[in-house]
Amino acid sequence: MLYIKKVIFKHFVLFLLIVTVACSHQKDKEYDITMTVTATAYNSVEAQTKKGNLGLAAWGDMLEPGDKVIAISRDLIRQGIKYNQEIKIEGLEGTFIVKDKMNKRWRKKIDIYMGLDEKAARNWGKQKVEIKFDTIN
């Protein structure tokens, strides 16, 4: 009887350990910096790009529909956001990669890449969102 209690106890402890580890992986990642920015959306269509360069981003990357990419205003570069950095955007799943930069006139702004889906970009419109990212040394 004592042997059975020990086995049950060991299994219970193992179960608690597994549940604890599984739950810890489900928590949201902690980020170093959080800020509020204006977010719009853009597409790889001729009306929104330089003629003949559909999908060409400012750092030379070729964007393709389905890529989770953002463009950032240049002041955000000076505030520590870098090329290829992962950014979490409030209200959107997953993380987005910084692959593009915007015209110098914009401040505290991101542009979310929406491939060829102009309707989705129009529906997104212009919103204030919270972004989160880690500092890169």
C-alpha positions as CSV (number, residue, x, y, z in Angstrom):
1,M,0.0,0.0,0.0
2,L,2.8,2.4,0.8
3,Y,4.5,1.6,-2.5
4,I,1.2,2.6,-4.4
5,K,1.0,5.9,-2.5
6,K,4.6,6.7,-3.4
7,V,4.0,5.9,-7.1
8,I,0.8,8.0,-7.1
9,F,2.6,10.9,-5.4
10,K,5.5,10.7,-7.9
11,H,3.0,10.8,-10.8
12,F,1.1,13.7,-9.2
13,V,4.4,15.7,-8.8
14,L,5.3,14.9,-12.4
15,F,1.9,16.0,-13.6
16,L,2.2,19.3,-11.7
17,L,5.6,19.9,-13.2
18,I,4.3,19.3,-16.7
19,V,1.3,21.7,-16.2
20,T,3.6,24.4,-14.7
21,V,6.0,24.2,-17.7
22,A,3.1,24.2,-20.2
23,C,1.4,27.2,-18.6
24,S,4.7,29.2,-18.5
25,H,5.0,28.8,-22.2
26,Q,1.6,30.2,-22.8
27,K,2.2,33.5,-21.1
28,D,2.8,36.5,-23.3
29,K,6.4,37.4,-24.0
30,E,7.7,40.3,-21.9
31,Y,9.0,43.2,-24.0
32,D,11.5,45.9,-23.0
33,I,9.6,48.8,-24.6
34,T,6.0,49.7,-25.2
35,M,4.8,52.8,-27.1
36,T,1.7,54.1,-28.8
37,V,1.9,54.9,-32.5
38,T,-0.4,55.6,-35.4
39,A,-0.8,52.6,-37.6
40,T,-1.9,52.5,-41.2
41,A,-1.7,49.8,-43.9
42,Y,-0.1,49.5,-47.3
43,N,0.0,47.2,-50.3
44,S,2.2,46.0,-53.1
45,V,0.3,47.8,-55.9
46,E,1.6,50.3,-58.4
47,A,-0.4,53.2,-57.0
48,Q,1.4,52.8,-53.7
49,T,5.0,52.0,-54.9
50,K,7.5,53.3,-57.4
51,K,6.7,52.2,-60.9
52,G,8.3,48.9,-61.7
53,N,9.3,48.1,-58.2
54,L,6.2,46.3,-56.8
55,G,7.1,44.8,-53.4
56,L,10.5,46.5,-53.1
57,A,11.0,47.8,-49.6
58,A,13.3,50.7,-48.6
59,W,16.1,48.4,-47.3
60,G,16.1,46.4,-50.5
61,D,13.9,43.5,-49.4
62,M,11.2,42.1,-51.8
63,L,7.9,41.8,-50.0
64,E,5.5,39.1,-50.9
65,P,1.8,38.8,-50.0
66,G,1.5,36.9,-46.7
67,D,4.7,38.4,-45.2
68,K,4.1,39.8,-41.7
69,V,6.1,43.0,-42.3
70,I,5.8,46.7,-41.2
71,A,7.4,49.9,-42.3
72,I,8.4,52.4,-39.6
73,S,8.8,56.1,-39.5
74,R,12.4,57.2,-39.4
75,D,12.1,58.7,-35.9
76,L,11.3,55.2,-34.6
77,I,14.7,54.1,-36.0
78,R,16.3,56.8,-33.8
79,Q,14.3,55.5,-30.9
80,G,15.8,52.1,-31.1
81,I,13.8,50.1,-33.6
82,K,16.1,48.4,-36.1
83,Y,15.8,46.7,-39.5
84,N,14.6,43.0,-39.2
85,Q,13.5,43.6,-35.6
86,E,10.4,41.8,-34.3
87,I,7.5,44.0,-33.2
88,K,4.3,42.9,-31.5
89,I,1.2,45.0,-32.5
90,E,-1.7,45.3,-30.1
91,G,-4.8,43.5,-31.5
92,L,-2.9,41.5,-34.2
93,E,-1.6,37.9,-33.9
94,G,2.0,37.1,-33.9
95,T,4.9,39.4,-34.5
96,F,5.8,41.6,-37.5
97,I,9.3,42.1,-38.9
98,V,10.6,45.6,-39.7
99,K,11.6,45.5,-43.4
100,D,10.6,48.9,-44.7
101,K,10.9,52.5,-43.7
102,M,8.6,55.4,-44.4
103,N,9.1,58.9,-45.8
104,K,10.9,61.4,-43.5
105,R,7.7,63.4,-43.0
106,W,6.0,60.8,-40.8
107,R,6.5,60.7,-37.0
108,K,5.5,57.9,-34.5
109,K,3.9,55.9,-37.3
110,I,4.0,52.3,-38.6
111,D,2.6,51.0,-41.9
112,I,1.4,47.3,-41.8
113,Y,2.0,45.4,-45.0
114,M,-1.1,43.7,-46.4
115,G,0.1,42.3,-49.6
116,L,-2.3,42.9,-52.5
117,D,-5.4,43.1,-50.3
118,E,-6.3,46.8,-50.8
119,K,-9.8,46.3,-49.2
120,A,-8.1,45.0,-46.0
121,A,-5.8,48.0,-45.9
122,R,-8.7,50.4,-46.4
123,N,-10.7,48.6,-43.7
124,W,-7.8,48.9,-41.3
125,G,-7.7,52.7,-41.9
126,K,-5.8,54.7,-39.4
127,Q,-5.6,53.6,-35.8
128,K,-3.7,54.3,-32.6
129,V,-2.1,51.0,-31.5
130,E,0.4,49.9,-28.8
131,I,3.6,48.3,-30.1
132,K,6.0,46.3,-28.1
133,F,9.6,45.4,-28.8
134,D,12.9,44.6,-27.2
135,T,15.9,46.8,-27.2
136,I,18.7,45.6,-29.4
137,N,22.3,46.3,-28.4
